[in-house]
């Protein structure tokens, strides 16, 4: 192979495997061989080959994967079918997994793993301190989110029915801008109830604007409702000054 050491693991996307087309395109046996192909391809940047420019002889590939030559050849032929398009045969006869880049980790994720002390292309489940890897990852994601402006940071998780990306500074700003509105009640109760009840209308490109508009409407309702009362209070203060 081209690399002496390939990736130790690769992300196996659950939805792609359970809900994708692979189960309809391949037989049960071919699905098992396809997973072997994916694992083997990540030893050589997406290629299934003995070395650069040298394809695996069928007998050797079958022996490597401990499967019959008929099953291996049948899976290759099926995956090369243009309607399935899972494999591509290069001019030198070697095979390449078409979806290789879709399973590859992002540069940002690889960098994060490296900074946390994990192997760059591998996975280390050990804890280096009191906090788990997952906790460190979530903390880093939170810090990165806080650097983004509200319209990029604030999102709504429909599955968990809660906000993501709202920070203390946002709440403080809304309370200052809309002093007569119960900000936390509207943001964390009323808005969530409305979004969940109206899933189509509740999907927004800019949730920060949505929250601001909602709170602004509530402030206007308060101002309109109390306009007369405030005028009477103003007149009373002016009358008292005149009396003095």
VOGU-3710 file (C-alpha; in Angstrom, 3 decimals, decimal comma):
1> xxxxxxxxxx> 0,000/0,000/0,000  0,983/3,577/-0,451  0,966/4,437/3,253  2,702/2,290/5,838  0,114/3,418/8,394  -3,405/4,311/7,356  -6,309/5,682/9,348  -7,047/3,767/12,547  -10,756/4,447/12,167  -13,247/6,369/10,043
11> xxxxxxxxxx> -16,676/7,899/10,812  -19,445/5,424/10,031  -22,554/7,588/9,608  -25,557/5,882/11,199  -28,302/7,441/9,066  -26,421/6,758/5,841  -26,109/3,105/6,794  -29,623/2,537/8,138  -31,631/4,800/5,833  -29,442/5,037/2,707
21> xxxxxxxxxx> -29,756/3,084/-0,522  -27,045/0,486/0,207  -29,496/-2,027/1,674  -31,587/-1,888/-1,492  -28,632/-1,991/-3,875  -26,666/-4,863/-2,301  -27,520/-8,250/-0,853  -26,923/-8,945/2,833  -23,634/-10,694/2,008  -22,536/-7,887/-0,312
31> xxxxxxxxxx> -23,310/-5,305/2,395  -20,849/-7,084/4,690  -18,172/-7,059/1,974  -18,885/-3,376/1,287  -18,056/-2,498/4,916  -14,814/-4,478/4,511  -14,077/-2,463/1,370  -14,646/0,807/3,264  -12,292/-0,252/6,055  -9,656/-1,408/3,570
41> xxxxxxxxxx> -9,913/1,775/1,512  -9,104/3,906/4,557  -5,727/2,238/4,719  -4,867/3,899/1,401  -6,727/7,216/1,002  -9,819/5,663/-0,557  -8,065/3,123/-2,795  -8,377/-0,662/-2,715  -5,064/-1,803/-4,149  -1,962/-3,799/-3,325
51> xxxxxxxxxx> 0,257/-0,798/-4,066  0,239/2,336/-6,194  -0,848/1,273/-9,671  -1,138/-2,394/-8,675  -4,627/-3,853/-8,148  -5,315/-6,714/-5,772  -5,489/-10,129/-7,469  -8,979/-11,497/-6,773  -7,618/-14,528/-4,914  -5,468/-12,385/-2,632
61> xxxxxxxxxx> -8,324/-9,960/-1,881  -10,673/-12,855/-1,086  -8,066/-14,351/1,228  -7,437/-11,010/2,944  -11,131/-10,517/3,692  -11,818/-14,220/4,337  -14,648/-14,302/1,782  -15,227/-16,415/-1,307  -13,896/-15,199/-4,634  -17,427/-15,377/-6,091
71> xxxxxxxxxx> -18,792/-13,057/-3,380  -15,902/-10,613/-3,717  -16,214/-10,463/-7,531  -20,001/-10,157/-7,356  -19,764/-7,264/-4,900  -17,163/-5,480/-7,046  -19,265/-5,883/-10,197  -22,368/-4,621/-8,420  -20,575/-1,619/-6,909  -19,089/-0,732/-10,317
81> xxxxxxxxxx> -22,585/-0,668/-11,851  -23,295/2,976/-12,877  -26,688/2,794/-11,154  -25,010/1,904/-7,853  -21,757/3,850/-8,372  -19,981/2,895/-5,162  -16,667/1,909/-6,754  -14,627/3,317/-9,625  -12,020/1,328/-11,542  -8,976/3,417/-12,345
91> xxxxxxxxxx> -7,069/3,056/-15,651  -4,405/0,999/-13,863  -7,059/-1,471/-12,662  -7,114/-0,381/-9,020  -10,411/0,356/-7,272  -11,462/3,617/-5,589  -14,380/4,194/-3,186  -16,420/6,994/-4,775  -17,852/8,185/-1,431  -14,472/8,237/0,334
101> xxxxxxxxxx> -14,507/11,994/1,012  -18,030/11,805/2,463  -16,765/9,509/5,227  -13,596/11,509/5,856  -13,281/13,565/9,014  -13,293/17,343/8,599  -9,986/19,184/9,076  -11,508/20,973/12,054  -12,424/17,699/13,756  -8,989/16,199/13,083
111> xxxxxxxxxx> -7,366/19,321/14,529  -9,559/19,102/17,609  -8,635/15,454/18,154  -4,967/16,333/17,791  -5,220/19,196/20,299  -6,945/16,900/22,783  -4,098/14,423/22,595  -5,840/11,832/20,409  -4,073/10,266/17,424  -4,612/12,533/14,408
121> xxxxxxxxxx> -6,518/9,910/12,426  -7,386/7,571/15,265  -9,531/7,332/18,328  -8,483/7,276/21,966  -11,270/6,719/24,471  -9,059/7,228/27,546  -9,539/10,256/29,778  -6,502/12,480/30,230  -7,976/14,252/33,252  -11,194/14,525/35,225
131> xxxxxxxxxx> -13,108/15,618/32,141  -13,991/13,203/29,367  -13,128/13,766/25,720  -16,791/14,446/25,004  -16,996/17,147/27,665  -13,871/18,829/26,300  -15,266/18,702/22,771  -18,566/20,259/23,865  -16,753/22,995/25,779  -14,627/23,837/22,746
141> xxxxxxxxxx> -17,682/23,908/20,488  -19,417/26,214/22,959  -16,418/28,573/23,062  -16,264/28,652/19,270  -20,000/29,324/19,054  -19,705/32,247/21,461  -17,284/33,924/19,066  -19,915/33,940/16,322  -22,485/36,751/16,003  -25,998/35,870/17,290
151> xxxxxxxxxx> -27,515/35,335/13,835  -24,972/32,563/13,161  -24,762/31,191/16,686  -28,381/30,909/17,824  -30,229/27,869/16,477  -33,174/25,719/17,540  -32,840/21,969/18,042  -36,200/20,523/16,949  -35,312/17,034/18,162  -34,477/18,125/21,707
161> xxxxxxxxxx> -36,930/21,075/21,613  -34,469/23,575/22,982  -32,255/26,496/21,984  -28,623/26,180/21,103  -26,140/29,048/21,196  -27,961/31,479/23,525  -25,418/32,872/26,001  -25,703/35,050/29,116  -24,687/38,146/27,163  -27,675/37,664/24,850
171> xxxxxxxxxx> -30,114/37,478/27,761  -28,573/40,553/29,409  -28,853/42,511/26,160  -32,508/41,544/25,630  -33,422/42,427/29,216  -31,819/45,842/28,800  -33,494/46,491/25,436  -36,919/45,212/26,529  -37,081/46,136/30,240  -40,811/45,456/30,684
181> xxxxxxxxxx> -40,785/41,974/29,152  -40,204/38,708/31,016  -37,419/37,719/28,606  -36,625/34,275/30,002  -40,304/33,243/30,085  -40,893/34,284/26,479  -37,603/32,899/25,116  -37,563/29,573/26,931  -41,289/28,859/27,196  -43,561/30,808/24,856
191> xxxxxxxxxx> -41,263/30,798/21,825  -40,390/27,127/22,178  -44,083/26,219/22,451  -44,851/28,232/19,309  -41,953/26,786/17,304  -42,823/23,202/18,258  -46,507/23,786/17,407  -45,584/25,403/14,081  -42,626/23,346/12,780  -42,821/24,734/9,232
201> xxxxxxxxxx> -43,077/28,396/10,189  -40,713/27,804/13,088  -37,735/27,035/10,852  -35,891/30,341/10,553  -32,683/31,367/8,857  -32,095/34,039/11,489  -33,362/33,072/14,951  -31,721/36,096/16,581  -33,942/38,364/14,488  -36,955/36,174/15,309
211> xxxxxxxxxx> -36,315/36,526/19,057  -35,745/40,278/18,803  -38,943/40,777/16,802  -40,946/38,698/19,275  -39,637/40,600/22,302  -40,122/43,901/20,516  -43,785/43,051/19,905  -44,228/42,174/23,578  -42,623/45,470/24,623  -44,942/47,397/22,267
221> xxxxxxxxxx> -47,971/45,587/23,728  -46,867/46,609/27,212  -46,250/50,210/26,153  -49,631/50,426/24,408  -51,464/48,905/27,359  -49,824/51,239/29,865  -49,699/54,387/27,752  -52,709/55,969/29,490  -51,427/55,115/32,935  -48,039/56,648/32,170
231> xxxxxxxxxx> -49,660/59,849/30,882  -51,662/60,168/34,127  -48,500/59,635/36,175  -46,705/62,281/34,119  -49,560/64,773/34,606  -49,578/64,076/38,362  -45,841/64,750/38,623  -46,200/67,984/36,639  -49,154/69,092/38,847  -47,180/68,409/42,009
241> xxxx> -44,278/70,509/40,698  -46,658/73,396/39,943  -48,118/73,174/43,457  -44,654/73,351/44,993
//
